[in-house]
Amino acid sequence: MLGINPVTDPVTLKIGTFTTTIPPGSFKKQQDGSFTFQGKIQGVGLGALIRRSGTLRYEFDAKGLGANLTGTQNTVYATLAIGGGSFSNSNSGATSVTAEISH
């Protein structure tokens, strides 16, 4: 495996009770090798950045506005999957984060 390609693969993000998929073709590859997305998915404004942090390792940063996070409390479990259509058949990772949730 040579790494990820969010430009051609779907990117699925799950944060607490919220799940969304950014469709293929939505991320743009930048000159520094990072990938960015800015737009709306199902009425939720999203900004996302994926950048290399080591050999076959990446960092993901996202901000959203208008997502329904009903029932989500800190500390939040977050999962990211690129390609494959499911978390088990893709390049994926998960972590616990302290989210800034405002109502």
FIDREN-808206 format. One record per residue: residue in three letters; residue number from 1; x negated, z negated, y negated of N, C-alpha, C, O in turn. Coordinates in nm, 2 decimals. Layout:
! residues N
PT / resn / resi / n.u / n.w / n.v / ca.u / ca.w / ca.v / c.u / c.w / c.v / o.u / o.w / o.v
PT / ala / NUM / X / Z / Y / X / Z / Y / X / Z / Y / X / Z / Y $
...
! end
This chain:
! residues 103
PT / resn / resi / n.u / n.w / n.v / ca.u / ca.w / ca.v / c.u / c.w / c.v / o.u / o.w / o.v
PT / met / 1 / -0.08 / 0.00 / 0.12 / 0.00 / 0.00 / 0.00 / -0.09 / 0.00 / -0.12 / -0.19 / -0.07 / -0.13 $
PT / leu / 2 / -0.05 / 0.08 / -0.22 / -0.14 / 0.10 / -0.34 / -0.08 / 0.02 / -0.46 / -0.15 / 0.02 / -0.57 $
PT / gly / 3 / 0.02 / -0.06 / -0.44 / 0.08 / -0.13 / -0.56 / 0.22 / -0.10 / -0.58 / 0.29 / -0.06 / -0.49 $
PT / ile / 4 / 0.27 / -0.12 / -0.70 / 0.41 / -0.10 / -0.74 / 0.42 / 0.02 / -0.83 / 0.33 / 0.06 / -0.89 $
PT / asn / 5 / 0.55 / 0.07 / -0.83 / 0.58 / 0.18 / -0.93 / 0.72 / 0.16 / -0.98 / 0.81 / 0.22 / -0.93 $
PT / pro / 6 / 0.74 / 0.06 / -1.08 / 0.87 / 0.04 / -1.13 / 0.93 / 0.16 / -1.21 / 1.05 / 0.16 / -1.24 $
PT / val / 7 / 0.85 / 0.26 / -1.24 / 0.90 / 0.38 / -1.30 / 0.99 / 0.46 / -1.21 / 1.09 / 0.51 / -1.25 $
PT / thr / 8 / 0.96 / 0.46 / -1.08 / 1.03 / 0.54 / -0.98 / 1.12 / 0.45 / -0.89 / 1.20 / 0.50 / -0.81 $
PT / asp / 9 / 1.10 / 0.32 / -0.89 / 1.17 / 0.23 / -0.80 / 1.27 / 0.14 / -0.87 / 1.24 / 0.11 / -0.99 $
PT / pro / 10 / 1.38 / 0.10 / -0.81 / 1.46 / 0.00 / -0.87 / 1.39 / -0.14 / -0.88 / 1.31 / -0.17 / -0.79 $
PT / val / 11 / 1.43 / -0.21 / -0.98 / 1.37 / -0.34 / -1.00 / 1.49 / -0.44 / -1.01 / 1.57 / -0.44 / -1.10 $
PT / thr / 12 / 1.49 / -0.53 / -0.91 / 1.60 / -0.63 / -0.90 / 1.55 / -0.77 / -0.94 / 1.45 / -0.81 / -0.89 $
PT / leu / 13 / 1.62 / -0.83 / -1.03 / 1.59 / -0.96 / -1.09 / 1.70 / -1.05 / -1.06 / 1.82 / -1.03 / -1.09 $
PT / lys / 14 / 1.67 / -1.17 / -1.00 / 1.77 / -1.27 / -0.98 / 1.71 / -1.40 / -1.04 / 1.61 / -1.45 / -1.01 $
PT / ile / 15 / 1.80 / -1.46 / -1.13 / 1.76 / -1.58 / -1.20 / 1.88 / -1.67 / -1.19 / 1.99 / -1.65 / -1.25 $
PT / gly / 16 / 1.87 / -1.78 / -1.11 / 1.98 / -1.87 / -1.09 / 2.10 / -1.79 / -1.03 / 2.09 / -1.73 / -0.92 $
PT / thr / 17 / 2.21 / -1.79 / -1.10 / 2.33 / -1.73 / -1.05 / 2.35 / -1.58 / -1.09 / 2.44 / -1.51 / -1.06 $
PT / phe / 18 / 2.25 / -1.53 / -1.17 / 2.26 / -1.40 / -1.23 / 2.17 / -1.30 / -1.15 / 2.05 / -1.34 / -1.12 $
PT / thr / 19 / 2.22 / -1.19 / -1.11 / 2.14 / -1.08 / -1.05 / 2.17 / -0.95 / -1.11 / 2.29 / -0.92 / -1.14 $
PT / thr / 20 / 2.07 / -0.87 / -1.14 / 2.08 / -0.74 / -1.19 / 1.97 / -0.65 / -1.14 / 1.87 / -0.69 / -1.10 $
PT / thr / 21 / 2.00 / -0.52 / -1.13 / 1.91 / -0.42 / -1.09 / 1.88 / -0.32 / -1.20 / 1.98 / -0.26 / -1.26 $
PT / ile / 22 / 1.76 / -0.30 / -1.24 / 1.72 / -0.21 / -1.34 / 1.69 / -0.08 / -1.26 / 1.60 / -0.08 / -1.18 $
PT / pro / 23 / 1.76 / 0.03 / -1.29 / 1.75 / 0.15 / -1.21 / 1.62 / 0.23 / -1.22 / 1.55 / 0.21 / -1.33 $
PT / pro / 24 / 1.59 / 0.31 / -1.12 / 1.47 / 0.39 / -1.13 / 1.47 / 0.47 / -1.26 / 1.58 / 0.52 / -1.30 $
PT / gly / 25 / 1.36 / 0.50 / -1.32 / 1.35 / 0.57 / -1.44 / 1.36 / 0.49 / -1.57 / 1.35 / 0.55 / -1.68 $
PT / ser / 26 / 1.40 / 0.37 / -1.56 / 1.42 / 0.28 / -1.68 / 1.29 / 0.22 / -1.73 / 1.28 / 0.21 / -1.85 $
PT / phe / 27 / 1.20 / 0.19 / -1.65 / 1.07 / 0.13 / -1.69 / 0.98 / 0.25 / -1.74 / 0.98 / 0.36 / -1.69 $
PT / lys / 28 / 0.90 / 0.22 / -1.84 / 0.80 / 0.31 / -1.89 / 0.66 / 0.26 / -1.87 / 0.64 / 0.14 / -1.90 $
PT / lys / 29 / 0.57 / 0.34 / -1.82 / 0.43 / 0.30 / -1.80 / 0.36 / 0.32 / -1.94 / 0.37 / 0.42 / -2.00 $
PT / gln / 30 / 0.29 / 0.21 / -1.98 / 0.22 / 0.21 / -2.10 / 0.07 / 0.25 / -2.08 / 0.02 / 0.25 / -1.96 $
PT / gln / 31 / 0.00 / 0.28 / -2.19 / -0.14 / 0.32 / -2.17 / -0.23 / 0.21 / -2.11 / -0.33 / 0.25 / -2.05 $
PT / asp / 32 / -0.20 / 0.09 / -2.13 / -0.28 / -0.02 / -2.07 / -0.24 / -0.05 / -1.93 / -0.30 / -0.14 / -1.87 $
PT / gly / 33 / -0.15 / 0.03 / -1.87 / -0.12 / 0.02 / -1.73 / 0.00 / -0.07 / -1.70 / 0.05 / -0.08 / -1.59 $
PT / ser / 34 / 0.05 / -0.14 / -1.81 / 0.17 / -0.22 / -1.79 / 0.30 / -0.14 / -1.79 / 0.29 / -0.02 / -1.82 $
PT / phe / 35 / 0.41 / -0.20 / -1.75 / 0.54 / -0.13 / -1.75 / 0.64 / -0.21 / -1.84 / 0.64 / -0.33 / -1.83 $
PT / thr / 36 / 0.71 / -0.14 / -1.92 / 0.81 / -0.21 / -2.00 / 0.95 / -0.15 / -1.99 / 0.97 / -0.03 / -1.96 $
PT / phe / 37 / 1.05 / -0.23 / -2.01 / 1.19 / -0.19 / -2.02 / 1.25 / -0.26 / -2.13 / 1.23 / -0.38 / -2.15 $
PT / gln / 38 / 1.34 / -0.19 / -2.21 / 1.42 / -0.25 / -2.31 / 1.55 / -0.17 / -2.31 / 1.55 / -0.05 / -2.32 $
PT / gly / 39 / 1.66 / -0.25 / -2.29 / 1.79 / -0.18 / -2.29 / 1.90 / -0.27 / -2.24 / 1.88 / -0.40 / -2.24 $
PT / lys / 40 / 2.01 / -0.21 / -2.20 / 2.13 / -0.29 / -2.15 / 2.16 / -0.25 / -2.01 / 2.16 / -0.13 / -1.98 $
PT / ile / 41 / 2.19 / -0.35 / -1.93 / 2.23 / -0.33 / -1.79 / 2.36 / -0.41 / -1.78 / 2.36 / -0.53 / -1.79 $
PT / gln / 42 / 2.47 / -0.34 / -1.75 / 2.60 / -0.40 / -1.73 / 2.63 / -0.50 / -1.85 / 2.68 / -0.61 / -1.82 $
PT / gly / 43 / 2.61 / -0.46 / -1.97 / 2.64 / -0.53 / -2.09 / 2.54 / -0.64 / -2.13 / 2.56 / -0.71 / -2.22 $
PT / val / 44 / 2.44 / -0.66 / -2.05 / 2.33 / -0.76 / -2.07 / 2.21 / -0.70 / -2.14 / 2.15 / -0.61 / -2.08 $
PT / gly / 45 / 2.17 / -0.74 / -2.25 / 2.05 / -0.69 / -2.32 / 1.93 / -0.75 / -2.25 / 1.92 / -0.87 / -2.24 $
PT / leu / 46 / 1.84 / -0.66 / -2.21 / 1.72 / -0.71 / -2.13 / 1.59 / -0.65 / -2.19 / 1.59 / -0.53 / -2.23 $
PT / gly / 47 / 1.49 / -0.73 / -2.20 / 1.36 / -0.68 / -2.22 / 1.27 / -0.73 / -2.11 / 1.27 / -0.85 / -2.08 $
PT / ala / 48 / 1.18 / -0.64 / -2.06 / 1.10 / -0.68 / -1.94 / 0.96 / -0.62 / -1.95 / 0.94 / -0.51 / -2.00 $
PT / leu / 49 / 0.86 / -0.70 / -1.90 / 0.72 / -0.65 / -1.90 / 0.66 / -0.69 / -1.77 / 0.67 / -0.80 / -1.72 $
PT / ile / 50 / 0.60 / -0.59 / -1.70 / 0.53 / -0.61 / -1.58 / 0.38 / -0.57 / -1.61 / 0.36 / -0.46 / -1.65 $
PT / arg / 51 / 0.29 / -0.66 / -1.58 / 0.15 / -0.63 / -1.60 / 0.06 / -0.68 / -1.49 / 0.09 / -0.78 / -1.43 $
PT / arg / 52 / -0.04 / -0.61 / -1.46 / -0.14 / -0.64 / -1.35 / -0.21 / -0.77 / -1.39 / -0.25 / -0.79 / -1.50 $
PT / ser / 53 / -0.22 / -0.86 / -1.29 / -0.29 / -0.99 / -1.31 / -0.40 / -1.01 / -1.21 / -0.46 / -1.12 / -1.20 $
PT / gly / 54 / -0.43 / -0.91 / -1.12 / -0.53 / -0.92 / -1.02 / -0.51 / -0.80 / -0.92 / -0.42 / -0.72 / -0.94 $
PT / thr / 55 / -0.58 / -0.80 / -0.82 / -0.57 / -0.70 / -0.71 / -0.43 / -0.72 / -0.64 / -0.41 / -0.82 / -0.58 $
PT / leu / 56 / -0.35 / -0.62 / -0.66 / -0.21 / -0.62 / -0.60 / -0.13 / -0.74 / -0.65 / -0.05 / -0.79 / -0.57 $
PT / arg / 57 / -0.16 / -0.79 / -0.77 / -0.09 / -0.91 / -0.82 / -0.04 / -0.87 / -0.96 / -0.11 / -0.80 / -1.04 $
PT / tyr / 58 / 0.08 / -0.91 / -0.99 / 0.14 / -0.88 / -1.12 / 0.21 / -1.00 / -1.18 / 0.25 / -1.09 / -1.11 $
PT / glu / 59 / 0.22 / -0.99 / -1.31 / 0.30 / -1.09 / -1.39 / 0.43 / -1.02 / -1.44 / 0.43 / -0.90 / -1.47 $
PT / phe / 60 / 0.54 / -1.10 / -1.45 / 0.66 / -1.04 / -1.49 / 0.72 / -1.14 / -1.60 / 0.72 / -1.26 / -1.58 $
PT / asp / 61 / 0.76 / -1.08 / -1.71 / 0.82 / -1.16 / -1.82 / 0.95 / -1.09 / -1.86 / 0.95 / -0.97 / -1.88 $
PT / ala / 62 / 1.05 / -1.16 / -1.88 / 1.18 / -1.11 / -1.91 / 1.26 / -1.20 / -2.01 / 1.24 / -1.32 / -2.01 $
PT / lys / 63 / 1.33 / -1.13 / -2.09 / 1.43 / -1.20 / -2.18 / 1.56 / -1.13 / -2.18 / 1.56 / -1.01 / -2.17 $
PT / gly / 64 / 1.67 / -1.21 / -2.18 / 1.80 / -1.15 / -2.17 / 1.90 / -1.21 / -2.27 / 1.88 / -1.32 / -2.31 $
PT / leu / 65 / 2.00 / -1.13 / -2.30 / 2.10 / -1.18 / -2.39 / 2.24 / -1.14 / -2.34 / 2.26 / -1.02 / -2.32 $
PT / gly / 66 / 2.33 / -1.23 / -2.32 / 2.46 / -1.20 / -2.28 / 2.48 / -1.21 / -2.13 / 2.59 / -1.17 / -2.08 $
PT / ala / 67 / 2.39 / -1.27 / -2.05 / 2.41 / -1.28 / -1.91 / 2.49 / -1.40 / -1.88 / 2.49 / -1.50 / -1.95 $
PT / asn / 68 / 2.57 / -1.39 / -1.77 / 2.66 / -1.50 / -1.73 / 2.57 / -1.59 / -1.63 / 2.55 / -1.55 / -1.52 $
PT / leu / 69 / 2.53 / -1.71 / -1.68 / 2.45 / -1.80 / -1.60 / 2.53 / -1.92 / -1.56 / 2.47 / -2.03 / -1.54 $
PT / thr / 70 / 2.66 / -1.91 / -1.56 / 2.75 / -2.02 / -1.52 / 2.70 / -2.08 / -1.39 / 2.68 / -2.02 / -1.29 $
PT / gly / 71 / 2.68 / -2.21 / -1.39 / 2.63 / -2.29 / -1.27 / 2.48 / -2.30 / -1.26 / 2.43 / -2.37 / -1.18 $
PT / thr / 72 / 2.41 / -2.23 / -1.35 / 2.26 / -2.23 / -1.34 / 2.21 / -2.35 / -1.42 / 2.25 / -2.37 / -1.54 $
PT / gln / 73 / 2.12 / -2.43 / -1.36 / 2.06 / -2.54 / -1.43 / 1.91 / -2.54 / -1.40 / 1.87 / -2.48 / -1.30 $
PT / asn / 74 / 1.84 / -2.59 / -1.50 / 1.69 / -2.60 / -1.48 / 1.66 / -2.70 / -1.37 / 1.73 / -2.81 / -1.36 $
PT / thr / 75 / 1.56 / -2.69 / -1.30 / 1.46 / -2.58 / -1.29 / 1.53 / -2.46 / -1.21 / 1.60 / -2.48 / -1.11 $
PT / val / 76 / 1.50 / -2.34 / -1.26 / 1.57 / -2.22 / -1.21 / 1.48 / -2.15 / -1.11 / 1.36 / -2.13 / -1.13 $
PT / tyr / 77 / 1.54 / -2.10 / -1.00 / 1.47 / -2.02 / -0.90 / 1.48 / -1.88 / -0.94 / 1.60 / -1.83 / -0.96 $
PT / ala / 78 / 1.37 / -1.80 / -0.96 / 1.37 / -1.66 / -1.00 / 1.30 / -1.58 / -0.90 / 1.20 / -1.61 / -0.84 $
PT / thr / 79 / 1.36 / -1.46 / -0.87 / 1.31 / -1.37 / -0.77 / 1.31 / -1.23 / -0.83 / 1.40 / -1.19 / -0.90 $
PT / leu / 80 / 1.20 / -1.15 / -0.81 / 1.19 / -1.02 / -0.85 / 1.15 / -0.93 / -0.73 / 1.07 / -0.96 / -0.65 $
PT / ala / 81 / 1.22 / -0.82 / -0.72 / 1.19 / -0.72 / -0.61 / 1.18 / -0.58 / -0.67 / 1.27 / -0.54 / -0.75 $
PT / ile / 82 / 1.08 / -0.51 / -0.63 / 1.06 / -0.37 / -0.68 / 1.06 / -0.28 / -0.56 / 0.98 / -0.29 / -0.47 $
PT / gly / 83 / 1.16 / -0.19 / -0.56 / 1.18 / -0.09 / -0.45 / 1.24 / -0.15 / -0.33 / 1.27 / -0.27 / -0.32 $
PT / gly / 84 / 1.27 / -0.07 / -0.23 / 1.32 / -0.11 / -0.10 / 1.46 / -0.15 / -0.09 / 1.52 / -0.15 / 0.02 $
PT / gly / 85 / 1.53 / -0.18 / -0.20 / 1.67 / -0.20 / -0.20 / 1.71 / -0.34 / -0.16 / 1.83 / -0.38 / -0.18 $
PT / ser / 86 / 1.62 / -0.42 / -0.10 / 1.65 / -0.56 / -0.07 / 1.53 / -0.65 / -0.09 / 1.42 / -0.59 / -0.09 $
PT / phe / 87 / 1.55 / -0.78 / -0.10 / 1.43 / -0.86 / -0.12 / 1.34 / -0.87 / 0.00 / 1.22 / -0.89 / -0.02 $
PT / ser / 88 / 1.39 / -0.84 / 0.12 / 1.31 / -0.84 / 0.24 / 1.23 / -0.72 / 0.26 / 1.13 / -0.72 / 0.34 $
PT / asn / 89 / 1.28 / -0.60 / 0.21 / 1.21 / -0.47 / 0.23 / 1.15 / -0.42 / 0.10 / 1.17 / -0.30 / 0.07 $
PT / ser / 90 / 1.09 / -0.50 / 0.02 / 1.03 / -0.45 / -0.10 / 0.91 / -0.53 / -0.14 / 0.87 / -0.62 / -0.07 $
PT / asn / 91 / 0.85 / -0.49 / -0.25 / 0.75 / -0.58 / -0.31 / 0.82 / -0.68 / -0.39 / 0.89 / -0.65 / -0.49 $
PT / ser / 92 / 0.81 / -0.81 / -0.35 / 0.88 / -0.91 / -0.42 / 0.80 / -1.04 / -0.43 / 0.70 / -1.06 / -0.37 $
PT / gly / 93 / 0.85 / -1.12 / -0.52 / 0.79 / -1.25 / -0.54 / 0.90 / -1.34 / -0.60 / 1.00 / -1.30 / -0.65 $
PT / ala / 94 / 0.87 / -1.47 / -0.59 / 0.97 / -1.57 / -0.63 / 0.89 / -1.69 / -0.69 / 0.78 / -1.72 / -0.65 $
PT / thr / 95 / 0.96 / -1.76 / -0.78 / 0.90 / -1.88 / -0.84 / 1.01 / -1.97 / -0.90 / 1.12 / -1.92 / -0.91 $
PT / ser / 96 / 0.97 / -2.09 / -0.93 / 1.06 / -2.18 / -1.00 / 1.02 / -2.18 / -1.15 / 0.90 / -2.19 / -1.18 $
PT / val / 97 / 1.11 / -2.16 / -1.24 / 1.08 / -2.16 / -1.38 / 1.17 / -2.25 / -1.46 / 1.28 / -2.29 / -1.41 $
PT / thr / 98 / 1.13 / -2.29 / -1.57 / 1.21 / -2.36 / -1.67 / 1.27 / -2.26 / -1.77 / 1.19 / -2.21 / -1.85 $
PT / ala / 99 / 1.39 / -2.23 / -1.76 / 1.45 / -2.12 / -1.84 / 1.50 / -2.18 / -1.97 / 1.54 / -2.30 / -1.97 $
PT / glu / 100 / 1.50 / -2.10 / -2.07 / 1.57 / -2.14 / -2.20 / 1.71 / -2.08 / -2.20 / 1.73 / -1.96 / -2.22 $
PT / ile / 101 / 1.81 / -2.17 / -2.17 / 1.94 / -2.13 / -2.15 / 2.02 / -2.18 / -2.27 / 2.03 / -2.30 / -2.30 $
PT / ser / 102 / 2.08 / -2.09 / -2.35 / 2.17 / -2.13 / -2.46 / 2.30 / -2.07 / -2.44 / 2.32 / -1.96 / -2.38 $
PT / his / 103 / 2.40 / -2.14 / -2.50 / 2.54 / -2.10 / -2.48 / 2.60 / -2.05 / -2.61 / 2.71 / -2.01 / -2.62 $
! end
